[in-house]
Amino acid sequence: MANVSINALYDKLLQVEKEVVELRHALIPVEKISAKEHDELDSIFKEMRRGKAAPWRQALRA
């Protein structure tokens, strides 16, 4: 193991990283959202950044 070069170790690390990414995508699929859902999420994030909040019960009724 002591004779392993830094380049060989780096190449192996890149290979392992690629495999981890592939596994993650296989186990946690990415869901496509509609334009309407995207707009709703964008609106929610903007409200959060402005510090607006709604009571929990009101949010449940929406």
C-alpha positions in Angstrom: 0.0 0.0 0.0 2.9 2.3 0.7 3.9 2.1 -3.0 0.6 3.5 -4.2 1.2 6.8 -6.0 -0.9 9.9 -5.2 -2.2 9.9 -8.8 -3.4 6.3 -8.5 -5.1 7.1 -5.2 -6.7 10.2 -6.7 -8.0 8.2 -9.7 -9.5 5.5 -7.4 -11.1 8.3 -5.3 -12.7 9.8 -8.4 -14.0 6.4 -9.4 -15.6 5.8 -5.9 -17.1 9.3 -6.0 -18.7 8.5 -9.4 -20.1 5.2 -8.1 -21.6 7.0 -5.0 -23.3 9.6 -7.2 -24.7 6.8 -9.4 -26.0 4.9 -6.3 -27.6 8.1 -4.9 -29.4 8.8 -8.2 -30.6 5.1 -8.3 -31.9 5.2 -4.7 -33.3 8.7 -4.6 -35.0 9.5 -7.9 -35.4 13.1 -8.9 -39.0 14.1 -9.3 -40.0 16.5 -12.1 -42.3 19.2 -11.0 -44.7 21.3 -13.1 -44.3 25.0 -13.7 -47.1 25.7 -11.3 -45.5 23.7 -8.5 -42.2 25.5 -9.3 -43.9 28.9 -9.0 -45.5 27.9 -5.7 -42.2 26.8 -4.2 -40.5 29.9 -5.4 -43.2 32.0 -3.8 -42.8 30.1 -0.5 -39.0 30.5 -0.5 -39.4 34.3 -1.2 -41.8 34.5 1.8 -39.3 32.7 4.0 -36.5 35.0 3.0 -38.6 38.0 3.8 -39.4 36.5 7.3 -43.1 36.1 6.7 -44.8 33.4 8.6 -48.3 32.0 8.8 -50.0 30.2 11.7 -49.7 26.4 11.4 -53.5 25.9 11.3 -53.9 28.4 8.5 -51.2 26.7 6.5 -52.9 23.3 7.0 -56.2 24.8 5.5 -54.4 26.0 2.4 
